[in-house]
Amino acid sequence: MSESILLDPGSERDPVQRSPRALPADLTGRKVGLLDISKPRGDVFLDEVQSLLEAEGAEVVRFRKPTFTRPAPTELRQDIAGQVDVVLEALAD
């Protein structure tokens, strides 16, 4: 069995050791958040992901960062955490 390394996209000046959370067995009845980081065409990609998730029985909630050049504001992160069971973040160009 090979070892996996999970990299946190946050600040690398202060790395934090974390274990990944267990993924749900399936998405039926789950609320899945899709976070668009505001890069061009990210919404096009997330439209396709949303269709696939809804076909699997998930309820999708969309979120968008104000800009891709900065981390998501605390208020947005708290909003996401309070509304969904799982979140996917996407970018595109």
Secondary structure, DSSP 4 states (H G I P E B T S, - for coil): -----PPPSS-SSS----PPPPPPS--TT-EEEEEE-S-TTHHHHHHHHHHHHHHTT-EEEEEE-S-TTSPPPHHHHHHHHHH-SEEEEE---
